[in-house]
Amino acid sequence: MKLADTTRHSFLNDLFLEAALELLSAYGMPANVITERETTKTAGGKPNYASVLGATDEGISLVAVLMADRELLLRMHPLRNPNASEESLQDWCRELVNQLVGRAKNKLMVKCGIALQSGISKLLCDTDVRDLIMPDFTVSHNAIGVENGILLFSLATILEDETKLVEKVWSHAEKVLLEGSVTYF
């Protein structure tokens, strides 16, 4: 792994973490990034649910993963129904990763002019994807404290050497047009 890959990956990881905190805040759930030490102190067993979503553009591929246990998903569920069905929890887990990647895509478009195309989210149950090996990807594992629990987030990226993550300076007219194009992702 090249130093530049680490720097560019860190930029994307920070952008995704910012998007995750904003997403949770929009649902009225105060959240904060927590350290690995706090994660090991407060995390129970392996997460029950993992939603996975990939996105690509020329020179960039990434995979975003959200992991949570059943109890946390129940507390985060928009209907706040403690008796939510299994199907509803699975849908909610997939929806969270969809919204996270959507917010991150918008941020990347505004900051760097990169228009990621995302796929369809996939749900894995009773799998801790942190244990999976992703050759050639640079991977970050993060933990977000929310609703008396921990939401785990991993980001895996591959960036071609010529892919630049440079913040763009937009004119007022470009910003207005960009807002319109970002709205329809």
Secondary structure, DSSP 8 states (H G I E B T S, - for coil): --HHHHHHHHHHHHHHHHHHHHHHHHTT--EEEE-HHHHHHH--S--SEEEEEEEEETTEEEEEEEEE-HHHHHHH-TT--TT--HHHHHHHHHHHHHHHHHHHHHHHHHHH----EE---EEEES--GGGS--TT-EEEEEEEEETTEEEEEEEEEEE-TT---------HHHHHHHHHHHH--
